[in-house]
Amino acid sequence: MTHDEFLLKIKECDTLQIIGPMLSDTSILNSELASIYVDGGLNYYRPSKIASLSIGDNDSNISDFNIDIRLNPEKDLSDLDAALELIPNNITNLYFFGFSGGRADHQLFNLGSIHHFLKDSKNRRICYIDRNIQVISAGHHIIKQDGPFSIISLEKQKIKIYGECKYKLRDWTSVEALSSLTLSNIGNGEVHLESELPLFIYLD
């Protein structure tokens, strides 16, 4: 499938799943969602009528399927970065599977790619990474959480935390990158988050 054909098929959608090469549990995938397979993520592809697109330099694809958008291995960005550049503005909810585990440097850069994708986004978006990490774009978001959670910023910024949680920051509070100030909160319902930049939320 070409990129233009894929965009046409998902023009009325607001949700997409991105599948990477480190997927350990295929049952987590949603067969009803359009998908982008990133390089070795294509190893988990199963033919269906749901729109899908694949992209990568083919260094981890061992399936019998050809990658739709073949990248030059001598490139200055990751396969995931290239995939994120293909996502249209109408997509506001993204599920990422298969980008955790493996080499630690790859995992860290994947988190950075998602951070920069949301930072550069002009509309409000939420990303879900595997089962226990959410990443929200700048602005006001409400999450529902019963139990422990931590807020992580990859850049210095001001944030608010309030609502049904144990530890609140009712006024705009400056937090440093990877500050432990927002480690180990406890939610018991709707938690409000306001931020100047994207935030990672680790849900226990």
C-alpha positions as CSV (number, residue, x, y, z in Angstrom):
1,M,0.0,0.0,0.0
2,T,1.3,3.5,-0.8
3,H,1.3,6.3,1.8
4,D,-1.4,8.2,-0.1
5,E,-3.7,5.1,-0.2
6,F,-3.1,4.6,3.5
7,L,-4.0,8.3,4.3
8,L,-7.2,8.0,2.2
9,K,-8.3,4.9,4.1
10,I,-7.7,6.5,7.6
11,K,-9.0,10.0,6.9
12,E,-12.0,9.4,9.1
13,C,-10.0,7.7,11.9
14,D,-8.7,9.2,15.1
15,T,-6.8,6.2,16.4
16,L,-3.8,4.2,15.1
17,Q,-1.5,1.5,16.4
18,I,2.2,1.5,15.7
19,I,3.9,-1.9,15.8
20,G,7.6,-2.3,16.4
21,P,10.1,-5.2,16.3
22,M,10.2,-6.1,20.0
23,L,6.6,-7.2,20.4
24,S,6.3,-10.1,22.9
25,D,2.6,-10.6,23.1
26,T,0.5,-10.4,19.9
27,S,-2.7,-10.6,21.9
28,I,-2.2,-6.9,22.9
29,L,-2.8,-5.8,19.3
30,N,-6.2,-4.5,18.3
31,S,-7.4,-6.1,15.0
32,E,-9.9,-3.3,14.5
33,L,-7.3,-0.5,14.3
34,A,-5.4,0.7,11.3
35,S,-1.7,0.0,11.8
36,I,1.8,1.1,10.9
37,Y,4.4,-1.6,11.0
38,V,7.9,-0.3,11.7
39,D,10.5,-2.6,10.1
40,G,10.6,-5.8,12.2
41,G,7.1,-5.0,13.3
42,L,6.1,-6.5,10.0
43,N,7.0,-9.9,11.4
44,Y,3.7,-9.7,13.3
45,Y,1.6,-8.7,10.4
46,R,-1.5,-10.8,9.6
47,P,-3.4,-10.0,6.3
48,S,-6.7,-8.2,6.9
49,K,-9.1,-5.7,5.4
50,I,-8.0,-3.0,7.9
51,A,-5.7,-0.4,6.5
52,S,-2.0,-0.9,7.2
53,L,1.4,0.5,6.1
54,S,4.9,-0.6,6.7
55,I,8.1,1.4,6.8
56,G,11.8,0.7,7.6
57,D,15.2,-0.1,6.3
58,N,14.5,-3.8,6.4
59,D,17.2,-4.7,8.9
60,S,14.9,-6.6,11.3
61,N,12.1,-7.7,9.0
62,I,12.3,-11.5,8.5
63,S,8.8,-12.0,7.3
64,D,7.7,-12.9,3.8
65,F,6.1,-9.5,3.3
66,N,7.8,-6.6,1.6
67,I,8.1,-3.2,3.3
68,D,5.9,-0.6,1.7
69,I,8.2,2.3,2.3
70,R,11.8,1.1,2.1
71,L,14.3,3.4,3.8
72,N,18.0,3.8,3.1
73,P,20.0,2.1,6.0
74,E,22.4,5.1,5.8
75,K,20.0,7.6,7.3
76,D,20.0,10.2,10.0
77,L,16.8,9.2,11.8
78,S,15.3,6.1,13.2
79,D,12.7,4.0,11.5
80,L,10.2,5.1,14.2
81,D,11.0,8.8,13.5
82,A,10.3,8.2,9.9
83,A,7.0,6.4,10.7
84,L,5.9,9.3,13.0
85,E,6.4,11.7,10.1
86,L,3.7,9.9,8.2
87,I,0.9,10.4,10.7
88,P,-1.8,12.9,9.7
89,N,-3.3,15.5,12.0
90,N,-6.6,13.6,12.4
91,I,-4.9,10.9,14.4
92,T,-5.1,11.9,18.1
93,N,-4.7,8.5,19.9
94,L,-1.7,6.3,19.2
95,Y,-0.9,2.9,20.6
96,F,2.7,1.8,20.5
97,F,3.5,-1.9,20.8
98,G,6.9,-3.5,20.4
99,F,9.2,-0.6,21.2
100,S,10.3,-1.7,24.7
101,G,13.0,-4.2,25.6
102,G,16.0,-5.1,23.5
103,R,18.9,-2.6,23.4
104,A,18.5,0.1,26.1
105,D,19.7,2.9,23.7
106,H,17.0,2.0,21.2
107,Q,14.4,2.1,23.9
108,L,15.5,5.4,25.3
109,F,15.6,7.0,21.8
110,N,12.1,5.6,21.1
111,L,10.8,7.5,24.1
112,G,12.6,10.6,22.9
113,S,11.0,10.2,19.4
114,I,7.5,10.1,20.9
115,H,8.3,13.1,23.1
116,H,9.5,15.2,20.2
117,F,6.5,14.0,18.0
118,L,4.1,15.3,20.6
119,K,6.1,18.5,21.3
120,D,6.0,19.4,17.6
121,S,2.3,18.4,17.2
122,K,-0.2,21.2,16.7
123,N,-3.1,19.3,18.1
124,R,-3.9,17.5,21.4
125,R,-2.7,13.9,21.4
126,I,-2.3,11.0,23.7
127,C,0.1,8.1,23.1
128,Y,-0.1,4.7,24.9
129,I,3.1,2.6,25.2
130,D,2.5,-1.0,25.9
131,R,0.1,-1.4,28.9
132,N,1.5,1.0,31.5
133,I,2.8,4.2,29.9
134,Q,0.8,7.1,28.6
135,V,2.3,10.2,27.0
136,I,0.3,13.4,26.7
137,S,0.8,16.5,24.7
138,A,1.0,19.9,26.2
139,G,-2.3,21.3,27.7
140,H,-5.0,20.0,30.0
141,H,-5.6,16.2,30.3
142,I,-7.7,14.1,32.6
143,I,-6.6,10.5,33.3
144,K,-8.5,8.0,35.4
145,Q,-6.3,6.2,37.8
146,D,-6.9,4.1,40.8
147,G,-3.5,3.3,42.3
148,P,0.1,4.4,42.0
149,F,1.4,6.5,39.1
150,S,4.4,8.7,38.4
151,I,4.8,11.8,36.2
152,I,7.9,12.1,34.1
153,S,9.1,15.1,32.1
154,L,12.0,14.9,29.7
155,E,12.5,18.7,29.8
156,K,12.3,21.4,32.4
157,Q,8.7,22.8,32.4
158,K,5.9,24.0,34.6
159,I,3.0,21.6,35.4
160,K,-0.1,21.3,37.6
161,I,-1.5,18.1,39.2
162,Y,-4.8,18.1,40.9
163,G,-8.1,16.2,41.3
164,E,-8.5,12.8,42.9
165,C,-4.9,12.1,43.8
166,K,-2.8,12.1,47.0
167,Y,-0.1,14.6,46.1
168,K,-1.2,17.8,44.3
169,L,0.6,20.7,42.6
170,R,-2.3,23.1,42.5
171,D,-0.2,26.1,41.3
172,W,2.1,26.1,38.3
173,T,5.2,24.4,39.6
174,S,8.6,24.1,37.8
175,V,9.9,20.6,37.5
176,E,13.3,19.6,36.1
177,A,13.9,16.9,33.5
178,L,13.5,13.5,35.1
179,S,12.8,15.1,38.5
180,S,11.7,12.8,41.4
181,L,9.3,15.5,42.6
182,T,6.5,13.8,40.7
183,L,7.5,10.2,41.5
184,S,5.0,7.8,43.1
185,N,1.7,9.6,43.4
186,I,-1.6,7.8,44.1
187,G,-4.8,8.3,42.2
188,N,-8.3,7.4,43.2
189,G,-10.3,8.7,40.3
190,E,-10.0,11.5,37.8
191,V,-6.6,13.2,37.9
192,H,-6.1,16.5,36.2
193,L,-2.7,17.3,34.5
194,E,-1.7,20.6,33.0
195,S,1.6,21.0,31.3
196,E,3.6,23.3,29.0
197,L,5.3,20.3,27.2
198,P,4.6,16.6,26.8
199,L,4.5,14.4,30.0
200,F,5.0,10.7,30.4
201,I,2.7,8.9,32.9
202,Y,3.8,5.6,34.3
203,L,0.7,3.7,35.6
204,D,1.2,0.9,38.1
